[in-house]
């Protein structure tokens, strides 16, 4: 940013660096596989236009000249809209998704589309098919990135771009952001338009940025969050603000914590650092209020019924026609989804109404809810995963534990890295707030960021400014 404003560095120079690094990242051993489609000419065209705007002092926004990537779930001209498959997007896209259009209008340089778990059906990011391969965790290349916005998180963590856009139906922005040690924001359901993304699950999926910092996430959020006539779910939203985001302290804020929800076997190892993070927020003037999150087991089951039923409904023709071309875990998940009945779906949605009512009450007493982000760190990649993929239902369940409430009820959530495991893998914290109150998340997120006393450089890292 500042280098471009001062004229020391131009977007065109940065773009040239990125192109060289994209080539390098996919030739390395093992290949990073964060960005799966990119076009040198497109990148340079956008960079050249941005360089001219900086020269003439008429930049379009804070994102002018900033490299970004979008998950392959979004339509981005001129790339193939494959959504992690080998059979979709046979022709190059001719129309942008709303978020891609808005990023272009803001002057951002779209460096390509990022890898993802096939059709968003898993939380590892493991996608062994010929177009995608398995994206690597920049902190430990023999570990997964998390999914389904796997390449988006890997690209940001590896320094290829400071901003990536993902989608989150069951933690798909927040899980990879946590595993790769970067910031992930899932907006309120409907806050950021998902027009132009494949409508896999219309009632649980939110769009959000994955960024190097909370401040970056706030900038991207402020540019993308507004009603879109082409996306009915977000039309009635209140104006997005960043009010009090930079307040010097957290005085007057009440932070809700359900300690029993914290205490799951995997989270226990991370508990000391989580407790310390809560104490850090208290030291800044916030008060901690013990809350009880009711019926969380029912929420877990009901969310799975909703998301899988909606995906199975939308993907029924694909399942019948392209079954042989799908990854094994995608087939298994869609086959499982076919076992749910209409009655299951109706009952699950009744649970949603109940859970939203519980949350409404909880948010009359607290400003936000704090939880761990993911109960474990990024899992290892095994040789067999490279060939046949990975299917570990117990891991999927564990990884989504703290994520599902946000997807099921539509409330926003922010994950912020707060430290590292003894093995050097990132550990993150999650803050959730009431509907449309992303501003309080970003305010708390800025303070959480200061808690992490060191930032370790990933073992795969590209300095695009050098």
N, C-alpha and C positions, 0 to 999 in steps of 0.2 A: 504493500500500500504506500507507505511513506516514501520508499525508494522511488516509486513511480511519480508521486507528487513532487518530489524534490528534483526529478529529472535525472537521477543517478542511474536509473534502470528503466527500460521501457517494457511494456507488455510484450512487445515483439521479441525482445531478448529472452524474457522469461519463457515465452512460448517455445522458442528454439530449444532452450534447456529441457523443457518438459518433453518435447518430441524425442530428444536423445535419450531421456530417462525412461520414457515409455518403451522404447525399443530395448533398452537395457533390462528393464524390469521383467520383460517377458522372455528374455534370452538367458536370464540368470539360472543358476541351479540351486534349488528348484525355481521355476518361474513364479513370479508374484501373482500373476493372473488377477489383478485388481480391476484393470480397465480391459474389457474384452473387445471393444470396437472403438477405433479412433481413426481420424482422417487428418493427415498433416496439412493439407490444403485448407480445410475448414478451420482448423486451429489458427493457422497463420492469418487467414482473412479476418477473423474476429480480433486477433491481437493487433493487426495493422490498423484497423478502424479505431480501436481503443487508444493506441499510441498517438494517432492524430488528434483524438479528443483531448488527451493530456497536454499535447503540444499547444492546442488552441484554448486550453483552460475551460473546456465545456464538457466535463465528465457527466455521465448520466446518473450515477448513484455511487454509494460506497463500494458497490461490487464491480464497478467499472475496471476492467483489466484483470479481475480476480479469476484464477482458474477454478472451474467447478466440474463435477461429473454427476450424472444422473443414473440411478438404478435402471437396469434394462427393462424394468416393468413399465417405464414411461416411453411414450413415442417421442423420438428426437430425430429430426431431419439431419442427415440423410441415412441414419443407421437402421439396421433391421430390428424390428420390435419382437425379439425372440422370447423375452420373459424367461430366460434360463433354459429354454427347450431347444431341440434341433428341428422341430417341425413348424413353429410359428414364425412369422415375419419373413416369408420367402422373398418379398420385394422390399427395397429400401423405403423408409417412411417418407411421406410427402407433407405431413402435417405435424406440428409440435403439440405435445401435451401442454396444458395451461402453465405448469411450473417452468417448463423449458422456454416457453414464449416469454414469460415474465423475466427469467434470468437473462435472456437475450436483450430484452428491452432495458434491463438494468446495466447492460454493457459487459456482463460476465463473459468469460471465454470458456465455452463448453469443450472440455478436452476429450470427451467421449462418453460411452455408456459403461457402467460398471457391472461386474459379475454378480450373480445372485443364485440362491438356492432355486432349483427348478420349480417354477410356478409358485414360489414362496412357500413350499410345503414343509420346510424344516428349519431348525434353529442352529445347525452346524455350519451351513454354507457349502457343504460337500456336494459338488456337482461334477461327476466324472465324465460327462458327455464331451463330444469332440469340439464343440464350439466354446466350451467354458473352462473345463478342468477345475482343479481345486485351488481357490485363492488361499494364500498363506498369511498367517498372522505375522505382521512385521516384528513383533517382539520375540517370537520363537517360530521360525518357519515350519517346524514339524508339528505345529498346533493349528487348530481351526481358527477362523476369524469370528465364528458365530454367524447366524443368518436370521432372516433371509437376505438382508441388505449387506451381504458379505463384502463384495468388492468396494462398496461405498466406504465402509469403515477402514478397509485395508488401504485404500488410496489416500485417505486423510492421514492415517497413522504413519504411512510410509513417506509422507511429505509431498506426494504427487500433486495434491491440491488441498487448500485449507477448508474447502466446502464440498459436501456431497449431499445429494438428495436421496432419501430412502422412503419406504412405506412400512407401516407397522400395524399388523393385524393380530400378532401374538408376541410382541416384543421384537419385531423384525428390524427396527431402528436401534432400539435400546440394548439388545443383547450383543450385536456385533460392536456397537460403540463401547460397551463395557469390556468385552474381550480384547479389544484393540486399544484400550486406554485413551479414548477420545470422548468428546461430548456428544450426546444424542438427545434430540428433543422430539417427542411425539406430541404433535399439537392436539388440541381438543378435536373430537370427531367433527369433521366438516370445516374446520378452521382454515386449512390450506386445501385448495381445490385438487381433487385427484382425477379431474377430467383428462382423458388421454392416457390414463394408466389402465392396465387390464383389470376389469372390475371383479377380482377374485372373490372378495367377501365384502358386500356393500355395507354391512352394519358394524364391522369391527375395525376396518382399516383407516388409519390416519396417515397423513403425509408429514414428514419432518426432516430437518437438516441434521447432518452429522458433521461436526466441525472440530477444529483444533482447540477452540476456546469457547467459553460461555458468551463472551462479547460478540464473537463471530456468529454464534447461533442466534443471538438477539438481532443482529443486523439482517441476517437472512430471513428470519421470522418476520421482521417488520416489513420486508419487501414482498414476501409471498402471502402473508395472511390477510386476505380480504375476500368478500363474496365474489363468486364467479357465476355469471348467468348460465353457464353451461353445466354447473354442478349444484343441483338443488339442495343438497344437505347443508350447505353453508350460507344460504342466502340471508337468513335472519340473524346472523351473528352480530354481536356488539363490536364496535371499533377496536382494533388491536392497538394496545398502548404498551409503552415500556415504563409506566409510571413508577417512581421511587426505585427504579432498578439500581441506580447508583448511590442510594442512601448510604451514609457512612457506617451504619450499624443495622441491627435487626430488631431494635427496640419495638415492643408492641406486637411482635409476631408470635403466634402460638403454633408450635410444631407438634403434630399428633404422632405418637409412636405406639404401636401395638407390639410390645416386647415378645409376646408369645408367638406372634407371626414371624419375628426375627429368628426364633430358635429352631431352625431346621438343621439336620446333621451337617450338611455341606457348608452352611453359613457360619457354623460355630468357629471354624478356623479363621474366618475374617472378622469375628465379633469384636476383638480388642480394638481394631482400627475403626470399626463402625461406631463403637461407643465413644471413642476419642473424637470422631467427626461430629457426633451429636453434642458433646461437651464444648467443642470449638464454636458451634452455632450458639450455644447458651452463653458462652463468654462474650458474644457480640450483642447480648441483650434479648435474645429470643427466649421464650419459656417453653419447656417441654410438657406436654399434656398427655397422659396415658389415655389411649382410646382403645376401643374394642372393635375390630373389623369383623362383623358377624357373617356366618355362613360362607366362609372362604372356600371350603371344600365344594359346596354347591356352586359357587362362582366358577371354580376351576372346571367342573364337569360341564356346566351350562355354556361356558365360553367355547369349549372344544366342540360341543354339539352345534353351536351357532356358526362358528367359522368353517368347520368341515362340511356342514350341510350346505352352506351357501357356496363354498368352493365346488363341491360335488355337483350341485345344481348347475352352476355356470359351466363346469368342465365336462359335463355328461357327454356331449358330442365328441370331445377330445378323447375321453376315456374309451369310448367305443371305437373311434377311428384310428387313434394314434397310440393305443396301449403299448404296442411293441417298441415304440420309439421313446417311451418314458423311462426315466430312471427307476430302479427297483423300489426305492423308498417312496417315490411319488405314487407308484401303482398301489403300494401297500396302504398308504394314507387315504387314497381315494376309494380303495376297496373297503376300508374300515368305515369311511364316511357313508357308504351306501347302506350301512346297517341301521343308521338312525331313521326314525319314523317321523311323520308329520307331528305326531303327538309329542315326541321328544323335543322337537323344535319349538312347539308352542309352549311346553312346560319351561324350557330354557329361557324363553323370552319373558315368561311370567317372573322367573327368578331375576331377570334383568331389571324389571320394574321395581321389585323389592329392593335389590341392591342399590339402585339409584336413590330410592327413598332413604335407605340407611345412610348413604353418603351425604345426602342433603342435610340430614340431621347432624352428622359429624362435622360438616363444614360450617355449621352455625357456631361451633365451639373452637375450631382450629382453622388456621389459614392453609395448612398443608399437611400431608401425611408423608413420613419418612420411612423408607424400607431399604434393605440391601438392593442392589440392582439385580445381579444374578447370584444364586447361592454358591456357584462354583467358578473357578477360572476356566479359561479356554481349554477344551479337551485335546488330547493328542491325535495326530493323524496316523493311522496304521497303513501299511503297504496295501492291504486288501481294499481300503477305502478308495484308493486311486483307481482301482479297476472296477469294483462293483458298487461303490458308494457306501454310505454308512446309514444304518438304521438302528437307533438305540432309543426305544420309546421311553425308558426310564430317564435318560438324559433330557429328552425333549420336555418331559413333564417337569423335571427339576429346573431346567433353564427358564421355563415360562412362569414359575411359581409367583414371582413378584410383579410380573408383567400383565397378567390377565385381567386384573381388576380395571386397569386403565382402558384396555381394549373393549372389555365387556360393557362398561358404563359410559365410555367416551370421554373420561376426564384426561387432562394433559399430564405428561410425565417427562421429567428431565433426568438423565443420568450423567454423573460427573465423576471422573477418575479421582480416587483419593489415596491410592498407594499401590503396593505390589506384594505379591505372595513371596514366600521364601524362594520359589523357583523363578522369580522375576516376571511373573505374569500380572497384568493390571487387575486391580480390584476397584469397583465403582459403587457409588451410592445413588439412590433414587429419591427424588422429591416429586410428589403428585399434588395437584391443587384442584380446586373446583373448576367446573366448566368455564372456559374462556378466560381463566385467570393465569395465563402463561407468564404475565409480568412478575408475579410473586415467585414463580419457579426460577426465573432468570436472576431475580434479586438474591435469592438464597444460593443459587448456583454460583454466582460470582464469589460469595463468601466461602462456599465449600471448596472452590478452586484454590483459595489461599491456604487451606488446611494442608494440602499436599506439599510437604517441605522440599521434595525434589521431583524432577521429571526425568525419568531415565530415557535415554535415546534408544529407539528400537534398533534391533540388529540389522533390519533393512530400512534404510532411510536415505531419501534423496533431498538435497538442498537445491530447490529449483531457482533460488536467487543467486547461486554462485556461478 
